[in-house]
């Protein structure tokens, strides 16, 4: 199981032909793709909502959030900010959901490196 971020889902829905898009296609075909719940909200709030994105969002399986999740999100984000690093709230939510589930994240967003460095978030290297 792998968790995907909006940064790889939107290009995939637009027909991108990249190694990450190919991996995403395989994960979707084998039902081994999950998303953080906030990722569905991110998809549905894009500036131009296409039928492809709407269909994709409806087909995704969100991770279950564990008790204490919101506190851990705040602590994780606070740890990053205290280290002088940028940490968007939605990114912290995605990172914490992955950390709680013990699952890696497939992303094209370099902002997740802070969670990798400070909290051990595993990022997928798909080439």
C-alpha positions in Angstrom: 0.0 0.0 0.0 1.2 3.5 -0.9 -0.4 6.9 -0.2 -0.5 9.4 -3.0 -0.4 13.2 -2.8 -2.3 15.6 -4.9 0.9 16.6 -6.7 1.0 13.3 -8.5 -2.8 12.7 -8.8 -3.6 15.8 -10.7 -1.0 15.3 -13.4 -2.0 11.6 -13.7 -5.7 12.7 -14.2 -4.4 15.0 -17.0 -2.7 12.1 -18.7 0.9 12.7 -17.7 3.4 10.1 -18.8 6.0 10.0 -16.1 7.4 7.2 -14.0 5.2 8.3 -11.0 2.1 8.4 -13.2 2.9 4.8 -14.4 3.3 3.7 -10.8 0.1 5.5 -9.9 -1.7 3.6 -12.7 -0.4 0.3 -11.3 -1.5 1.2 -7.8 -5.0 2.2 -8.9 -5.3 -1.0 -11.0 -4.3 -3.2 -8.1 -6.2 -1.4 -5.4 -3.1 -0.6 -3.4 -3.4 3.1 -3.4 -4.7 5.2 -0.5 -4.9 8.9 0.2 -5.1 11.1 3.2 -8.7 12.4 3.6 -7.5 16.0 3.0 -6.2 14.9 -0.4 -9.8 14.4 -1.6 -10.6 17.9 -0.5 -7.6 19.2 -2.3 -8.6 17.5 -5.5 -12.1 18.8 -5.3 -10.9 22.4 -4.8 -8.7 22.7 -7.8 -9.3 25.8 -9.9 -10.5 23.9 -12.9 -12.4 20.8 -11.7 -12.5 18.3 -14.6 -14.6 15.2 -14.9 -11.4 13.2 -14.7 -10.5 14.7 -11.3 -14.0 14.3 -10.0 -14.1 10.6 -11.1 -10.6 10.0 -9.6 -11.6 11.7 -6.3 -14.7 9.5 -6.0 -12.7 6.3 -6.6 -10.0 6.9 -4.0 -9.8 5.1 -0.6 -9.0 7.5 2.2 -6.9 6.4 5.2 -8.7 5.9 8.5 -7.6 8.5 11.0 -6.6 7.2 14.4 -7.5 8.7 17.7 -5.3 11.6 18.6 -4.5 12.3 15.0 -5.3 16.1 15.2 -3.0 16.5 18.2 -0.2 14.6 16.4 -0.7 16.8 13.3 -0.3 19.9 15.4 2.8 18.6 17.2 4.4 17.5 13.9 3.8 20.9 12.3 5.0 22.7 15.4 8.2 20.6 15.4 8.9 21.7 11.8 8.1 25.3 12.4 10.3 25.3 15.6 13.1 24.1 13.4 12.6 27.1 11.2 11.2 25.0 8.4 8.0 25.6 6.3 5.2 23.2 7.0 1.8 23.8 5.4 -1.1 22.5 7.5 -2.5 20.2 4.7 1.0 18.7 4.1 1.3 18.1 7.9 -2.0 16.3 7.8 -0.9 14.1 4.9 2.4 13.3 6.5 0.9 12.4 9.8 -1.7 10.2 8.2 1.2 8.3 6.5 3.2 8.2 9.6 0.3 6.8 11.7 -0.4 4.1 9.0 3.3 3.3 8.5 2.9 3.8 4.8 5.1 5.7 2.3 4.0 8.7 0.3 4.2 9.2 -3.4 4.6 12.9 -4.1 6.2 15.4 -6.4 6.0 18.1 -3.7 9.5 18.9 -2.3 7.8 20.4 0.8 7.4 16.9 2.2 11.2 16.6 2.7 10.9 18.3 6.1 8.7 15.6 7.3 11.1 13.0 6.0 14.0 14.7 7.8 12.4 15.5 11.1 9.9 12.7 11.5 11.0 9.8 9.3 8.3 10.0 6.7 9.1 7.5 3.9 8.9 9.0 0.4 8.5 6.8 -2.7 11.2 7.2 -5.3 9.6 6.2 -8.6 12.4 7.7 -10.8 
